[in-house]
Amino acid sequence: MVSILDRMRGRANPPAVPEAEPEEEIFEEMTLQEHLEELRSRLLYSALFVAAGFVVGLALTLRVLRIMADMTGRPDFVLISPLEGFATYMKVALYIGIAVAMPALIYHFVRFLAPGLTRRERRYLYRALPFVTLMFVAGVAFAFFIVIPRGLSFLAGFGGDVFRAEFRAQEVVSFYLTLMLWIGLVFETPVVIFLLAKLDIVTAQRLASLRKYMIILILVAAAIITPTPDPFNMFMVAAPMYALYEFGILLARIA
């Protein structure tokens, strides 16, 4: 309709109002066949990166096993089956290969998810990738050099008057892997909180209001993750977890 002011100004039609830009796309249209092809391609690339990392792992395995043995306070590991030494060697090499290939694995996983994300979500996710890798590596290093040696020292000395500690290589490797994985994931807390705040899913105020509940949850999680029952080692895990949560709240405030 033409307004009275427009008639007074001699305009037959009101000024054109620019149309609002359409909402950003929710996802990229892909057929089922295209999704399957994309999945096959990403899995193939991931397998190639793991294979390359496995070759690197073969060269580093003996050194890593020696470090593990030194941290247990024992000169070597005990083998109770003919294939245990070989199987453990291959397993450690594979784990090293996966660790070396982890940045590429995360990248291809995100690329596979990208068609189902908005442009804004993809932008934040891509920018977070280096920090995801960095924080996971920091968590793994914290577990490897600080938490696990103290835990093994406690376990090796427990009941020393009655028990004689002899560690199997396979069990020590599983022990290391489990703790490094969980603590590495825990170290992702600030990155996850920052992304959720950026996407307006959580707020710093809401996270701060949940602080007392998170303290209880952190203590329970630390008790589960920590390999020993003594409070000192549990504190060694719980303190960084709480610090990471507070750091996440700080990041959420500036998101």
N, C-alpha and C positions, 0 to 999 in steps of 0.2 A: 504494500500500500504506500501511497505518496503522502507524506506528512504535510501539515499546514505550513511549516517552515519551508519545506521544499517547494510548495506552490508559491509562496511569497518570494522565493529566490528565483523563481522561473524554471525550476528543474522539473522535468516530466517524470523522472525516476529518481529514487534515492541513491546515494553513492553506494557502489558495490562494496560489500563487506567480504574481506578475504575469508575463504573457507578454512576451517581448522584442519590441520594435517591429520590424516587418518592415524589411528593407533598403530604403533609399531607391530610388526608381524609377531604372532605368538609362536609360530614354528614354521619351518620350511616344509612345504609339501613334498613328501617322498612316498613312493609306492612301497609295498612290501618287498618286492624284488630288489628295489634300490637299497632298502634297509639291510637286507641280507647280504648284498654285495658290499655295502659299506662295512658291515660286521666282519665279513671274510677278509677284507682288505686290512682292517685295523688289527685283527688277530694275527694275520700273516706278518705285518710289520713288527708287532709286539714280539712274536716268536723269534724273528731275526735278531732283534735287539737283545733278547734274553740269551740266544745262542752265542752272540758276540761277547756278552758279559760272562757267560759260562767259560769261555776260553780264557778270559782274564782271571776268572775265579780259580781255574786249574793251576795257574801260576802262583796264586796267593794263598791257597788253602793250607799248605804246610806251615806257613808263617802265622796264619790266623790260629791254627790249632795249637801251635807252640805258645802263642800269647794266652790262649784259653787255659792251657795246662799250667803256665806260670801263675795265672791268677787263682787257680785252685790250690796253689802251694804244693803241687805234686810234680814229680819229674816227668810223668807221662800218664796216659790213660790205660784203663784195663779193657781188654777185648775178651769176650766170652764166646764168640762164634767165629768161624773162619772168614766169613764175608763182612763182618762188622766194620773192620778197618776200611775196606774198600768202599762199602756203602756209605760210611760216615764221610769219607773223603769226597765222594761224588755229591753227597747232600750239601756239604759246606760249599763246594764249588758252585752248585746250583743256586744256593742262597746268595752267594756273592754276586753271581750273574744277575739275579733278579734285582739286587740292590743297585748294581751298576746301571741296569736298564730302567730303574724306577722313574726317572724324569720322562723318558720316552713313553713308558707305559701309562703314566698319568696323562701325558699330552694326548695320546691316541684315545684314551678312555673319554676325555673331555671332548675331543673332536667327534667321537661317536654320539655323544649326548647333545652336541651343539644344535642339530636341527630341531630339537624339541625345546630350545630355550629362546627367550627373546633377545634382541640385540643388546639390551642393557645387561641382561644376565650373562650373556656370553662375554661381553666386555669385562665385567668384573671378574668372571671366572678365569679368563686368560691372564689378567693382570695378577691374579692371586697365585698362579701356578708356581712361579719361582719361590714364593714364600711358603707354599705348601711343602715343596721339596726341602727347602732350608730347615724348616721347623721339624720335619720328620727326621732328617739327618741329625739335627741337634738332639732330639729325643733318643735316637738310637745310640749316639755317642755317650750321652749321659748314662744310659743303661749299661753300656758296655764297659765304660771306664770307672764308674762310680757305684751304681746300685748293685750290679751283679758281683763284682769282686768282694764287696762287703758282705753280701748275702752268702756267697760261697765260703768265705772265711768263717762266718758264724756256723754254717751247717757242718763244715769240716771239723770244727772244734767242739761241736755239740756231743756231749757224752764221751769225751775223749778217754776217760778212764775205763770205759766199757767197750766202745766201738772203735774200729779202725777204718778210717775213711779211704775207700778206693773207688774212684769215679769212673764210670763207663763213658767212653767218648760219645756214644749216641745219645745218652741221657743228658750229658753236659751241653751238647749242641742244641737239643730240644729245649733245655732250660734257658740257654742264651736267646734262642729264637723267640720263644714265647714272651719273655720280658722285654726284649728289644722292640717287638711288634707292638705290644700294648703301650709301652711308654712312648714310643714314636707316635702312636695315634693320639695319646694324651697331649702331646706337644702341639697338635694341630688346633687345640682349643681356641687360641686367639684369632687364628685365621678364619675358622668357622664362624665365630661370633662376629667378626668384622663383616664377613660376607652377608650374614643374616641381617645385620644392622643396615648395611647398604641397600638391601632389598626390602627394607621396611618390615621385616618379619619379627624382629625383636628390637627393643630399645634399651639404652643404658640404664634408664630408670627402672625398668622392669627387672633387668638382671641384678641391679643393686638391691632391689627389694627381696630377691630370692637368695641373698648372700648366706643367711643363716642355714637355709636348707642345703645349699651347695656345700657348706662346710661339713655337714653330716655326711652327705653323699661322697665327698672327696675322701673323708676318713674311711668310709666303708670300702670305696674303690681301692684306696691305698693298702688296706688290710688284705684285700683279695689279690692285688698285684704283687705285693711284697712277698718274697719267698720265705721270709723268716718271721717268727712271732714277736721278736723283740721290738719295742717301741721306737728305738733309734732308727732302724732301717725303715720302719713305716713312716717316720717323720721325714726321712730323706726323700721319700716319694710324694708324701702329702704336701709338703711345703712348696715344691715347684708346681704342683697341680693347682694349689690355691693362688700362687703368684701368677700363673698363666691365666686363671679366671679373672683376676683383677686387671691384668694387662688387657684381656679381651674387653672388659667393661670400659677401660680407657680408650681403646680403639673404637668402640661403639659410640662414644661421646663425640668423636671427631669424624665419624663416618658420614 
